[in-house]
Amino acid sequence: MSAPEFQIVIDEKHADTKDKLKTLVSRLESAGLSDVQCLESICIITGKADANKASKLASVPGVLAVEGAGVMQLPEKELLKPELAKPEKAKADTVKARVSRSKKSSKKK
């Protein structure tokens, strides 16, 4: 039987440089994580570990949450990278800009 897969949400402060990320991955591997993959743009690390290692993985500094694969719950938007935090605002700003441009072009006619 293979080890279960985990998705680990990390604090972006522990992933803002390659050295910090390598240190965090090394600590997670020491805690029992294998087959590690980093999704640094969304502050997620995935890997496999024995089920009884979940609490040890969660105690690694920089880890916000440890969850089984398929059950991922991202932290509140404020904890994510700033450029990902407010996509609805960016979308609203884009719509406002389009409406503004269309009003200006209709006035010229």
BAKETOR-478825 format. One record per atom (N, C-alpha, C): x, y, z; residue in one letter; residue number from 1; atom name. Coordinates in nm, 2 decimals. Example, Ala and Ser with C-alpha at 12.3 -4.5 7.8 and 13.67 -1.06 7.14 Angstrom:
// BAKETOR-478825
east = 1.32 north = -0.57 up = 0.78 aa = A i = 1 at = N
east = 1.23 north = -0.45 up = 0.78 aa = A i = 1 at = CA
east = 1.32 north = -0.33 up = 0.78 aa = A i = 1 at = C
east = 1.28 north = -0.22 up = 0.71 aa = S i = 2 at = N
east = 1.37 north = -0.11 up = 0.71 aa = S i = 2 at = CA
east = 1.29 north = 0.00 up = 0.79 aa = S i = 2 at = C
This chain:
// BAKETOR-478825
east = 0.09 north = -0.12 up = 0.00 aa = M i = 1 at = N
east = 0.00 north = 0.00 up = 0.00 aa = M i = 1 at = CA
east = 0.09 north = 0.12 up = 0.00 aa = M i = 1 at = C
east = 0.06 north = 0.22 up = -0.09 aa = S i = 2 at = N
east = 0.15 north = 0.34 up = -0.10 aa = S i = 2 at = CA
east = 0.10 north = 0.44 up = 0.00 aa = S i = 2 at = C
east = 0.19 north = 0.53 up = 0.04 aa = A i = 3 at = N
east = 0.17 north = 0.63 up = 0.13 aa = A i = 3 at = CA
east = 0.06 north = 0.73 up = 0.08 aa = A i = 3 at = C
east = -0.02 north = 0.79 up = 0.16 aa = P i = 4 at = N
east = -0.12 north = 0.88 up = 0.12 aa = P i = 4 at = CA
east = -0.05 north = 1.01 up = 0.07 aa = P i = 4 at = C
east = -0.12 north = 1.08 up = -0.02 aa = E i = 5 at = N
east = -0.07 north = 1.21 up = -0.07 aa = E i = 5 at = CA
east = -0.12 north = 1.32 up = 0.02 aa = E i = 5 at = C
east = -0.04 north = 1.42 up = 0.04 aa = F i = 6 at = N
east = -0.07 north = 1.54 up = 0.12 aa = F i = 6 at = CA
east = -0.05 north = 1.67 up = 0.04 aa = F i = 6 at = C
east = -0.13 north = 1.77 up = 0.07 aa = Q i = 7 at = N
east = -0.11 north = 1.90 up = 0.01 aa = Q i = 7 at = CA
east = -0.09 north = 1.99 up = 0.13 aa = Q i = 7 at = C
east = 0.02 north = 2.06 up = 0.12 aa = I i = 8 at = N
east = 0.06 north = 2.14 up = 0.24 aa = I i = 8 at = CA
east = 0.06 north = 2.29 up = 0.20 aa = I i = 8 at = C
east = -0.02 north = 2.37 up = 0.27 aa = V i = 9 at = N
east = -0.02 north = 2.51 up = 0.24 aa = V i = 9 at = CA
east = 0.09 north = 2.58 up = 0.33 aa = V i = 9 at = C
east = 0.17 north = 2.66 up = 0.26 aa = I i = 10 at = N
east = 0.28 north = 2.72 up = 0.33 aa = I i = 10 at = CA
east = 0.27 north = 2.87 up = 0.34 aa = I i = 10 at = C
east = 0.33 north = 2.93 up = 0.44 aa = D i = 11 at = N
east = 0.33 north = 3.07 up = 0.46 aa = D i = 11 at = CA
east = 0.42 north = 3.13 up = 0.35 aa = D i = 11 at = C
east = 0.38 north = 3.23 up = 0.28 aa = E i = 12 at = N
east = 0.46 north = 3.29 up = 0.17 aa = E i = 12 at = CA
east = 0.59 north = 3.34 up = 0.22 aa = E i = 12 at = C
east = 0.60 north = 3.38 up = 0.34 aa = K i = 13 at = N
east = 0.73 north = 3.43 up = 0.40 aa = K i = 13 at = CA
east = 0.83 north = 3.32 up = 0.40 aa = K i = 13 at = C
east = 0.79 north = 3.20 up = 0.40 aa = H i = 14 at = N
east = 0.89 north = 3.09 up = 0.39 aa = H i = 14 at = CA
east = 0.91 north = 3.04 up = 0.25 aa = H i = 14 at = C
east = 0.86 north = 3.11 up = 0.15 aa = A i = 15 at = N
east = 0.87 north = 3.07 up = 0.01 aa = A i = 15 at = CA
east = 0.91 north = 3.18 up = -0.08 aa = A i = 15 at = C
east = 0.95 north = 3.30 up = -0.02 aa = D i = 16 at = N
east = 0.97 north = 3.41 up = -0.10 aa = D i = 16 at = CA
east = 1.11 north = 3.41 up = -0.16 aa = D i = 16 at = C
east = 1.20 north = 3.32 up = -0.12 aa = T i = 17 at = N
east = 1.33 north = 3.30 up = -0.19 aa = T i = 17 at = CA
east = 1.35 north = 3.15 up = -0.21 aa = T i = 17 at = C
east = 1.44 north = 3.12 up = -0.31 aa = K i = 18 at = N
east = 1.46 north = 2.98 up = -0.33 aa = K i = 18 at = CA
east = 1.53 north = 2.91 up = -0.21 aa = K i = 18 at = C
east = 1.62 north = 2.98 up = -0.14 aa = D i = 19 at = N
east = 1.69 north = 2.93 up = -0.03 aa = D i = 19 at = CA
east = 1.59 north = 2.89 up = 0.09 aa = D i = 19 at = C
east = 1.49 north = 2.98 up = 0.11 aa = K i = 20 at = N
east = 1.39 north = 2.96 up = 0.22 aa = K i = 20 at = CA
east = 1.30 north = 2.84 up = 0.18 aa = K i = 20 at = C
east = 1.27 north = 2.83 up = 0.05 aa = L i = 21 at = N
east = 1.18 north = 2.72 up = 0.00 aa = L i = 21 at = CA
east = 1.26 north = 2.59 up = 0.02 aa = L i = 21 at = C
east = 1.39 north = 2.59 up = -0.02 aa = K i = 22 at = N
east = 1.47 north = 2.47 up = -0.01 aa = K i = 22 at = CA
east = 1.48 north = 2.42 up = 0.14 aa = K i = 22 at = C
east = 1.49 north = 2.52 up = 0.23 aa = T i = 23 at = N
east = 1.50 north = 2.49 up = 0.37 aa = T i = 23 at = CA
east = 1.37 north = 2.43 up = 0.42 aa = T i = 23 at = C
east = 1.26 north = 2.49 up = 0.38 aa = L i = 24 at = N
east = 1.13 north = 2.43 up = 0.42 aa = L i = 24 at = CA
east = 1.11 north = 2.29 up = 0.36 aa = L i = 24 at = C
east = 1.14 north = 2.27 up = 0.24 aa = V i = 25 at = N
east = 1.13 north = 2.14 up = 0.18 aa = V i = 25 at = CA
east = 1.21 north = 2.04 up = 0.25 aa = V i = 25 at = C
east = 1.33 north = 2.08 up = 0.28 aa = S i = 26 at = N
east = 1.43 north = 1.99 up = 0.36 aa = S i = 26 at = CA
east = 1.37 north = 1.95 up = 0.49 aa = S i = 26 at = C
east = 1.31 north = 2.05 up = 0.56 aa = R i = 27 at = N
east = 1.24 north = 2.02 up = 0.69 aa = R i = 27 at = CA
east = 1.12 north = 1.93 up = 0.68 aa = R i = 27 at = C
east = 1.05 north = 1.95 up = 0.57 aa = L i = 28 at = N
east = 0.93 north = 1.86 up = 0.54 aa = L i = 28 at = CA
east = 0.98 north = 1.72 up = 0.51 aa = L i = 28 at = C
east = 1.09 north = 1.70 up = 0.43 aa = E i = 29 at = N
east = 1.14 north = 1.57 up = 0.40 aa = E i = 29 at = CA
east = 1.19 north = 1.50 up = 0.53 aa = E i = 29 at = C
east = 1.25 north = 1.58 up = 0.62 aa = S i = 30 at = N
east = 1.30 north = 1.52 up = 0.75 aa = S i = 30 at = CA
east = 1.18 north = 1.48 up = 0.83 aa = S i = 30 at = C
east = 1.07 north = 1.54 up = 0.82 aa = A i = 31 at = N
east = 0.95 north = 1.51 up = 0.89 aa = A i = 31 at = CA
east = 0.87 north = 1.39 up = 0.83 aa = A i = 31 at = C
east = 0.92 north = 1.34 up = 0.71 aa = G i = 32 at = N
east = 0.86 north = 1.22 up = 0.65 aa = G i = 32 at = CA
east = 0.80 north = 1.24 up = 0.51 aa = G i = 32 at = C
east = 0.81 north = 1.36 up = 0.45 aa = L i = 33 at = N
east = 0.74 north = 1.38 up = 0.32 aa = L i = 33 at = CA
east = 0.84 north = 1.34 up = 0.21 aa = L i = 33 at = C
east = 0.78 north = 1.27 up = 0.11 aa = S i = 34 at = N
east = 0.86 north = 1.22 up = 0.00 aa = S i = 34 at = CA
east = 0.79 north = 1.26 up = -0.13 aa = S i = 34 at = C
east = 0.85 north = 1.24 up = -0.25 aa = D i = 35 at = N
east = 0.79 north = 1.27 up = -0.38 aa = D i = 35 at = CA
east = 0.74 north = 1.42 up = -0.38 aa = D i = 35 at = C
east = 0.82 north = 1.51 up = -0.33 aa = V i = 36 at = N
east = 0.79 north = 1.65 up = -0.31 aa = V i = 36 at = CA
east = 0.77 north = 1.72 up = -0.44 aa = V i = 36 at = C
east = 0.67 north = 1.80 up = -0.46 aa = Q i = 37 at = N
east = 0.65 north = 1.89 up = -0.57 aa = Q i = 37 at = CA
east = 0.61 north = 2.03 up = -0.51 aa = Q i = 37 at = C
east = 0.67 north = 2.14 up = -0.56 aa = C i = 38 at = N
east = 0.64 north = 2.27 up = -0.51 aa = C i = 38 at = CA
east = 0.56 north = 2.35 up = -0.61 aa = C i = 38 at = C
east = 0.45 north = 2.40 up = -0.57 aa = L i = 39 at = N
east = 0.37 north = 2.49 up = -0.65 aa = L i = 39 at = CA
east = 0.38 north = 2.63 up = -0.58 aa = L i = 39 at = C
east = 0.50 north = 2.69 up = -0.59 aa = E i = 40 at = N
east = 0.53 north = 2.81 up = -0.51 aa = E i = 40 at = CA
east = 0.45 north = 2.93 up = -0.55 aa = E i = 40 at = C
east = 0.40 north = 2.94 up = -0.67 aa = S i = 41 at = N
east = 0.31 north = 3.05 up = -0.70 aa = S i = 41 at = CA
east = 0.18 north = 3.06 up = -0.62 aa = S i = 41 at = C
east = 0.14 north = 2.94 up = -0.57 aa = I i = 42 at = N
east = 0.02 north = 2.94 up = -0.49 aa = I i = 42 at = CA
east = 0.05 north = 2.89 up = -0.35 aa = I i = 42 at = C
east = 0.17 north = 2.89 up = -0.31 aa = C i = 43 at = N
east = 0.22 north = 2.85 up = -0.18 aa = C i = 43 at = CA
east = 0.17 north = 2.71 up = -0.13 aa = C i = 43 at = C
east = 0.18 north = 2.61 up = -0.22 aa = I i = 44 at = N
east = 0.14 north = 2.48 up = -0.19 aa = I i = 44 at = CA
east = 0.26 north = 2.38 up = -0.22 aa = I i = 44 at = C
east = 0.28 north = 2.29 up = -0.13 aa = I i = 45 at = N
east = 0.38 north = 2.18 up = -0.15 aa = I i = 45 at = CA
east = 0.30 north = 2.05 up = -0.15 aa = I i = 45 at = C
east = 0.32 north = 1.96 up = -0.24 aa = T i = 46 at = N
east = 0.25 north = 1.83 up = -0.24 aa = T i = 46 at = CA
east = 0.36 north = 1.72 up = -0.22 aa = T i = 46 at = C
east = 0.31 north = 1.61 up = -0.16 aa = G i = 47 at = N
east = 0.40 north = 1.50 up = -0.14 aa = G i = 47 at = CA
east = 0.33 north = 1.38 up = -0.08 aa = G i = 47 at = C
east = 0.41 north = 1.28 up = -0.05 aa = K i = 48 at = N
east = 0.35 north = 1.16 up = 0.02 aa = K i = 48 at = CA
east = 0.42 north = 1.14 up = 0.15 aa = K i = 48 at = C
east = 0.34 north = 1.09 up = 0.24 aa = A i = 49 at = N
east = 0.39 north = 1.05 up = 0.38 aa = A i = 49 at = CA
east = 0.30 north = 0.96 up = 0.44 aa = A i = 49 at = C
east = 0.35 north = 0.88 up = 0.54 aa = D i = 50 at = N
east = 0.26 north = 0.80 up = 0.62 aa = D i = 50 at = CA
east = 0.15 north = 0.88 up = 0.69 aa = D i = 50 at = C
east = 0.03 north = 0.83 up = 0.70 aa = A i = 51 at = N
east = -0.08 north = 0.90 up = 0.76 aa = A i = 51 at = CA
east = -0.04 north = 0.95 up = 0.90 aa = A i = 51 at = C
east = 0.03 north = 0.88 up = 0.97 aa = N i = 52 at = N
east = 0.07 north = 0.92 up = 1.11 aa = N i = 52 at = CA
east = 0.17 north = 1.03 up = 1.12 aa = N i = 52 at = C
east = 0.22 north = 1.08 up = 1.00 aa = K i = 53 at = N
east = 0.32 north = 1.19 up = 1.00 aa = K i = 53 at = CA
east = 0.25 north = 1.33 up = 0.98 aa = K i = 53 at = C
east = 0.12 north = 1.33 up = 0.96 aa = A i = 54 at = N
east = 0.05 north = 1.46 up = 0.93 aa = A i = 54 at = CA
east = 0.08 north = 1.56 up = 1.04 aa = A i = 54 at = C
east = 0.07 north = 1.52 up = 1.17 aa = S i = 55 at = N
east = 0.09 north = 1.62 up = 1.27 aa = S i = 55 at = CA
east = 0.23 north = 1.67 up = 1.28 aa = S i = 55 at = C
east = 0.33 north = 1.58 up = 1.25 aa = K i = 56 at = N
east = 0.47 north = 1.62 up = 1.24 aa = K i = 56 at = CA
east = 0.49 north = 1.72 up = 1.13 aa = K i = 56 at = C
east = 0.43 north = 1.69 up = 1.01 aa = L i = 57 at = N
east = 0.44 north = 1.79 up = 0.90 aa = L i = 57 at = CA
east = 0.38 north = 1.92 up = 0.93 aa = L i = 57 at = C
east = 0.27 north = 1.92 up = 1.00 aa = A i = 58 at = N
east = 0.20 north = 2.04 up = 1.04 aa = A i = 58 at = CA
east = 0.28 north = 2.13 up = 1.14 aa = A i = 58 at = C
east = 0.37 north = 2.06 up = 1.21 aa = S i = 59 at = N
east = 0.45 north = 2.14 up = 1.31 aa = S i = 59 at = CA
east = 0.57 north = 2.20 up = 1.26 aa = S i = 59 at = C
east = 0.60 north = 2.18 up = 1.13 aa = V i = 60 at = N
east = 0.72 north = 2.24 up = 1.07 aa = V i = 60 at = CA
east = 0.69 north = 2.39 up = 1.05 aa = V i = 60 at = C
east = 0.79 north = 2.48 up = 1.10 aa = P i = 61 at = N
east = 0.77 north = 2.62 up = 1.08 aa = P i = 61 at = CA
east = 0.75 north = 2.66 up = 0.94 aa = P i = 61 at = C
east = 0.64 north = 2.74 up = 0.91 aa = G i = 62 at = N
east = 0.61 north = 2.79 up = 0.78 aa = G i = 62 at = CA
east = 0.49 north = 2.71 up = 0.72 aa = G i = 62 at = C
east = 0.45 north = 2.61 up = 0.78 aa = V i = 63 at = N
east = 0.33 north = 2.53 up = 0.74 aa = V i = 63 at = CA
east = 0.21 north = 2.59 up = 0.80 aa = V i = 63 at = C
east = 0.11 north = 2.62 up = 0.71 aa = L i = 64 at = N
east = -0.02 north = 2.67 up = 0.76 aa = L i = 64 at = CA
east = -0.12 north = 2.56 up = 0.77 aa = L i = 64 at = C
east = -0.12 north = 2.46 up = 0.68 aa = A i = 65 at = N
east = -0.22 north = 2.36 up = 0.69 aa = A i = 65 at = CA
east = -0.16 north = 2.23 up = 0.61 aa = A i = 65 at = C
east = -0.20 north = 2.12 up = 0.66 aa = V i = 66 at = N
east = -0.17 north = 1.99 up = 0.60 aa = V i = 66 at = CA
east = -0.30 north = 1.91 up = 0.58 aa = V i = 66 at = C
east = -0.33 north = 1.88 up = 0.45 aa = E i = 67 at = N
east = -0.45 north = 1.81 up = 0.42 aa = E i = 67 at = CA
east = -0.43 north = 1.70 up = 0.32 aa = E i = 67 at = C
east = -0.51 north = 1.60 up = 0.33 aa = G i = 68 at = N
east = -0.51 north = 1.49 up = 0.24 aa = G i = 68 at = CA
east = -0.54 north = 1.54 up = 0.10 aa = G i = 68 at = C
east = -0.48 north = 1.48 up = 0.00 aa = A i = 69 at = N
east = -0.51 north = 1.52 up = -0.14 aa = A i = 69 at = CA
east = -0.66 north = 1.50 up = -0.17 aa = A i = 69 at = C
east = -0.71 north = 1.60 up = -0.24 aa = G i = 70 at = N
east = -0.85 north = 1.59 up = -0.28 aa = G i = 70 at = CA
east = -0.94 north = 1.66 up = -0.18 aa = G i = 70 at = C
east = -0.88 north = 1.71 up = -0.07 aa = V i = 71 at = N
east = -0.96 north = 1.77 up = 0.04 aa = V i = 71 at = CA
east = -0.90 north = 1.91 up = 0.07 aa = V i = 71 at = C
east = -0.85 north = 1.98 up = -0.03 aa = M i = 72 at = N
east = -0.77 north = 2.10 up = -0.01 aa = M i = 72 at = CA
east = -0.87 north = 2.22 up = 0.02 aa = M i = 72 at = C
east = -0.83 north = 2.29 up = 0.12 aa = Q i = 73 at = N
east = -0.90 north = 2.42 up = 0.16 aa = Q i = 73 at = CA
east = -0.80 north = 2.52 up = 0.17 aa = Q i = 73 at = C
east = -0.80 north = 2.62 up = 0.07 aa = L i = 74 at = N
east = -0.70 north = 2.72 up = 0.07 aa = L i = 74 at = CA
east = -0.73 north = 2.82 up = 0.19 aa = L i = 74 at = C
east = -0.62 north = 2.88 up = 0.24 aa = P i = 75 at = N
east = -0.65 north = 2.98 up = 0.34 aa = P i = 75 at = CA
east = -0.72 north = 3.10 up = 0.29 aa = P i = 75 at = C
east = -0.76 north = 3.19 up = 0.38 aa = E i = 76 at = N
east = -0.82 north = 3.31 up = 0.34 aa = E i = 76 at = CA
east = -0.74 north = 3.39 up = 0.24 aa = E i = 76 at = C
east = -0.80 north = 3.47 up = 0.15 aa = K i = 77 at = N
east = -0.73 north = 3.54 up = 0.04 aa = K i = 77 at = CA
east = -0.62 north = 3.63 up = 0.10 aa = K i = 77 at = C
east = -0.63 north = 3.68 up = 0.22 aa = E i = 78 at = N
east = -0.53 north = 3.77 up = 0.27 aa = E i = 78 at = CA
east = -0.40 north = 3.70 up = 0.29 aa = E i = 78 at = C
east = -0.40 north = 3.57 up = 0.31 aa = L i = 79 at = N
east = -0.28 north = 3.49 up = 0.33 aa = L i = 79 at = CA
east = -0.21 north = 3.45 up = 0.21 aa = L i = 79 at = C
east = -0.28 north = 3.46 up = 0.09 aa = L i = 80 at = N
east = -0.22 north = 3.43 up = -0.03 aa = L i = 80 at = CA
east = -0.13 north = 3.54 up = -0.08 aa = L i = 80 at = C
east = -0.06 north = 3.51 up = -0.19 aa = K i = 81 at = N
east = 0.03 north = 3.62 up = -0.25 aa = K i = 81 at = CA
east = -0.06 north = 3.74 up = -0.29 aa = K i = 81 at = C
east = -0.02 north = 3.86 up = -0.27 aa = P i = 82 at = N
east = -0.10 north = 3.98 up = -0.30 aa = P i = 82 at = CA
east = -0.16 north = 3.98 up = -0.44 aa = P i = 82 at = C
east = -0.08 north = 3.94 up = -0.54 aa = E i = 83 at = N
east = -0.13 north = 3.94 up = -0.68 aa = E i = 83 at = CA
east = -0.24 north = 3.84 up = -0.70 aa = E i = 83 at = C
east = -0.26 north = 3.74 up = -0.61 aa = L i = 84 at = N
east = -0.37 north = 3.65 up = -0.63 aa = L i = 84 at = CA
east = -0.49 north = 3.68 up = -0.53 aa = L i = 84 at = C
east = -0.47 north = 3.78 up = -0.44 aa = A i = 85 at = N
east = -0.56 north = 3.80 up = -0.34 aa = A i = 85 at = CA
east = -0.70 north = 3.86 up = -0.38 aa = A i = 85 at = C
east = -0.70 north = 3.94 up = -0.49 aa = K i = 86 at = N
east = -0.82 north = 4.01 up = -0.52 aa = K i = 86 at = CA
east = -0.85 north = 4.00 up = -0.67 aa = K i = 86 at = C
east = -0.87 north = 3.88 up = -0.73 aa = P i = 87 at = N
east = -0.90 north = 3.87 up = -0.87 aa = P i = 87 at = CA
east = -1.03 north = 3.94 up = -0.91 aa = P i = 87 at = C
east = -1.13 north = 3.94 up = -0.82 aa = E i = 88 at = N
east = -1.26 north = 4.00 up = -0.85 aa = E i = 88 at = CA
east = -1.24 north = 4.15 up = -0.87 aa = E i = 88 at = C
east = -1.15 north = 4.21 up = -0.79 aa = K i = 89 at = N
east = -1.13 north = 4.35 up = -0.80 aa = K i = 89 at = CA
east = -1.06 north = 4.38 up = -0.93 aa = K i = 89 at = C
east = -0.97 north = 4.30 up = -0.97 aa = A i = 90 at = N
east = -0.90 north = 4.32 up = -1.10 aa = A i = 90 at = CA
east = -1.00 north = 4.31 up = -1.22 aa = A i = 90 at = C
east = -1.09 north = 4.21 up = -1.20 aa = K i = 91 at = N
east = -1.19 north = 4.19 up = -1.31 aa = K i = 91 at = CA
east = -1.29 north = 4.31 up = -1.31 aa = K i = 91 at = C
east = -1.33 north = 4.36 up = -1.19 aa = A i = 92 at = N
east = -1.42 north = 4.48 up = -1.19 aa = A i = 92 at = CA
east = -1.35 north = 4.60 up = -1.25 aa = A i = 92 at = C
east = -1.22 north = 4.62 up = -1.22 aa = D i = 93 at = N
east = -1.15 north = 4.73 up = -1.27 aa = D i = 93 at = CA
east = -1.14 north = 4.72 up = -1.43 aa = D i = 93 at = C
east = -1.12 north = 4.60 up = -1.48 aa = T i = 94 at = N
east = -1.12 north = 4.58 up = -1.62 aa = T i = 94 at = CA
east = -1.25 north = 4.62 up = -1.69 aa = T i = 94 at = C
east = -1.36 north = 4.57 up = -1.62 aa = V i = 95 at = N
east = -1.49 north = 4.60 up = -1.68 aa = V i = 95 at = CA
east = -1.52 north = 4.75 up = -1.67 aa = V i = 95 at = C
east = -1.48 north = 4.82 up = -1.56 aa = K i = 96 at = N
east = -1.50 north = 4.97 up = -1.55 aa = K i = 96 at = CA
east = -1.42 north = 5.04 up = -1.66 aa = K i = 96 at = C
east = -1.30 north = 4.99 up = -1.69 aa = A i = 97 at = N
east = -1.22 north = 5.06 up = -1.79 aa = A i = 97 at = CA
east = -1.28 north = 5.04 up = -1.93 aa = A i = 97 at = C
east = -1.34 north = 4.92 up = -1.96 aa = R i = 98 at = N
east = -1.41 north = 4.90 up = -2.09 aa = R i = 98 at = CA
east = -1.53 north = 4.99 up = -2.10 aa = R i = 98 at = C
east = -1.61 north = 5.00 up = -1.99 aa = V i = 99 at = N
east = -1.73 north = 5.08 up = -2.00 aa = V i = 99 at = CA
east = -1.69 north = 5.23 up = -2.02 aa = V i = 99 at = C
east = -1.58 north = 5.27 up = -1.95 aa = S i = 100 at = N
east = -1.53 north = 5.41 up = -1.96 aa = S i = 100 at = CA
east = -1.49 north = 5.44 up = -2.11 aa = S i = 100 at = C
east = -1.42 north = 5.35 up = -2.17 aa = R i = 101 at = N
east = -1.37 north = 5.36 up = -2.31 aa = R i = 101 at = CA
east = -1.49 north = 5.37 up = -2.40 aa = R i = 101 at = C
east = -1.59 north = 5.28 up = -2.38 aa = S i = 102 at = N
east = -1.70 north = 5.28 up = -2.47 aa = S i = 102 at = CA
east = -1.78 north = 5.41 up = -2.46 aa = S i = 102 at = C
east = -1.79 north = 5.47 up = -2.34 aa = K i = 103 at = N
east = -1.86 north = 5.59 up = -2.33 aa = K i = 103 at = CA
east = -1.79 north = 5.70 up = -2.40 aa = K i = 103 at = C
east = -1.66 north = 5.71 up = -2.39 aa = K i = 104 at = N
east = -1.58 north = 5.81 up = -2.46 aa = K i = 104 at = CA
east = -1.59 north = 5.80 up = -2.61 aa = K i = 104 at = C
east = -1.59 north = 5.67 up = -2.66 aa = S i = 105 at = N
east = -1.60 north = 5.66 up = -2.81 aa = S i = 105 at = CA
east = -1.74 north = 5.69 up = -2.86 aa = S i = 105 at = C
east = -1.84 north = 5.67 up = -2.78 aa = S i = 106 at = N
east = -1.98 north = 5.70 up = -2.82 aa = S i = 106 at = CA
east = -2.00 north = 5.86 up = -2.82 aa = S i = 106 at = C
east = -1.93 north = 5.93 up = -2.73 aa = K i = 107 at = N
east = -1.94 north = 6.07 up = -2.73 aa = K i = 107 at = CA
east = -1.88 north = 6.14 up = -2.85 aa = K i = 107 at = C
east = -1.77 north = 6.08 up = -2.91 aa = K i = 108 at = N
east = -1.70 north = 6.13 up = -3.02 aa = K i = 108 at = CA
east = -1.79 north = 6.12 up = -3.15 aa = K i = 108 at = C
east = -1.88 north = 6.03 up = -3.16 aa = K i = 109 at = N
east = -1.96 north = 6.01 up = -3.28 aa = K i = 109 at = CA
east = -2.06 north = 6.12 up = -3.29 aa = K i = 109 at = C
